[in-house]
């Protein structure tokens, strides 16, 4: 039969649904099922889906679907007909945006599908077809996904609480971004258990296995970063920690495509929980894992939690006092960090752990060597992985500020400053250079800082007023201690800098402070000009400030 004949044969079916018929005679029901089956087969063809007859009749079939699915309890006939009708609709909207829009307009039908998932969760055959229909409706259609999410997400979650269906997980993964659910630890635990069970299953189809883990890891990541999530419970928080670490352990020996991506999602989920404002960051398990594990994700995630647990100087002291050689242990784990994203954990905990009282622990032989390796690796990788760049810069700034005299020169004797100077020109790294220059000049004004100061003078096109303030402040200190360095090596750079500042039109507080510093530099140069041979262009530029 051709399309027109099939649709003609189904006219009475549509009329029966429109008239709220409570049952169908067997002969008619069987005929309708055969015709719906034929229509579903015809709709596999894209040309059939585009046929004007389908566009004219599709809304009627959607109305029939609403009636049948909403009244399944009335008759077994309704279930049999629903199975075929949903198959028809799923095929009709496959890769066809016009037909999808027609179906999506009937929100009652979509709601009825969600209600069936909730109320008849054990009807595997019907629910699978419903899930396929919903997936076909939203695929590559974010606007429709948003509509569907508002209508079915809560019921889909209830269904997922009873059933572990691949397509259901996939569908929820597509809908989760719209936040049409109540965030809870119960929901997170649901998907953590699904992930563990799925990861430990023996699915031979590698594509299905990988896609399943990708969906579940993304769901867990999204759920854990939901700012509406409230934890506030020690037992539940520790349970989340344990489950997430268990998943990282389960993943470690497995080999499959996109394993790295999935490990990163689970690692990120631990960070999401740890950074939640209602999370206490209990550190018993993380400390144990830090000592015992060699899994880089577990080690780094443990460091994240421990680092976040330090919220005061008192807590830092208690942590160090109760864990001898903690800093040494942390740096000894550097070699376990094989994925650049894992640097987040070690940078974070070191930043929160170091103080004037603890920085000495970084300078024992083994620890300092690992620190040097860490700084080199993080700087090198920060060009490609920007997610830990801010942590790296914050750590380096704090590290330089805390250095005493002996530590300053131990750093200078290493390659650390060379690594920092090798970075792309930007204000943050330049500021770290300036911090070191100020330290060196105070401790030994005769130390050769030409390379450091040369880097400090290198400005990018988007240099900030804040950096200009720090640079001019540092130049003032250099002029006090080693003025001949400016006059013999950096006279041209100083002229360029002063002229740039002179041309600033902005009258903000920051700009005025920079101009005041430039005026101080200019006045100092003029005052000592009789004692030094100063470039005439530099002297002329300085006089322009008065």
MOQUI-V718633 format. One line per field, one symbol per residue. ss: DSSP state (H for helix, E for strand, L for the rest). psi: psi as a letter, one per 20 degrees, with the letter a starting at -180 (. if undefined). Layout:
BEGIN
ss=???
psi=???
END
This chain:
BEGIN
ss=LLHHHHHHHLHHHHHHHHLLLLLLLHHHHHHHHHHHHHHHHHLLLHHHHLLHHHHHHHHHHHHHHHHHHHLHHHLHHHHHHHHHHHHHHHHHLLLLHHHHHHHHLLHHHHHHHHHHHHHLLLLHHHHHHHHHHHHHHHLLLHHHHHHHHHHHHHHHHHHHHHLLLHHHHHHHHHHHHHLLLLLLHHHHHHHHHHHHHHHLLLLLLHHHHHHHHHHHHHHHHHHHLLLLLLLLLHHHHHHHHHHHHHHHHHHHLLLLLLHHHHHHHHHHHHHHHHHLLLLLLLLHHHHHHHHHLLLHHHHHHHHHHHHHHLLLHHHHHHHHHLLLLHHHHHHHHHHHLLLHHHHHHHHHHHHHHLLLLLHHHHHLHHHHHHHHHHHHHHHHHLLLLHHHHHHHHHHHHHHHHHLLHHHHHHHHHLLHHHHHHLLLLLHHHHHHHHHHHHHHHHHLLLLLLHHHHHHHLLLLLLLLHHHHHHHHHHHHHHHHHHHHHHHHLLHHHHHHHHHHHHLLLLLLHHHHHHHHHHHHHHHHHHHLLLLLLLLHHHHHHHHLLL
psi=qrgggghghjghggggghjlpirpqghgghggggghghggghihphhghiqhhghhighghghggggghikhihqhhhgghgghghgghghhipknhghghgghhnhhggghghhhhghlhjnggghghghgghghhipkmhghhgghghhigghhggghhhqnpghgggghhhihiiklropqhggghghghggggghirlphohgggghghgghhhggggghjoiippfkogghghgggggghgghghhgiqorqkgggghhggghhghgghipijphmpjgghgghhhhqjohgggghghggggiinjrhghggggghinqkggggghijgiioiphhihgghgghggihqrhhihhiijqggghghggggggghggiihhniijgggggggggggghipaghhghhghiajghgggiirqorhghhhgghggghgghghniipojggghghhioqrhkqqhgghghghgghggghhgmhhgghhhkgghhggghhghhiphpkrggghgghgghhggggggghjhiiqopphhggghhhii.
END
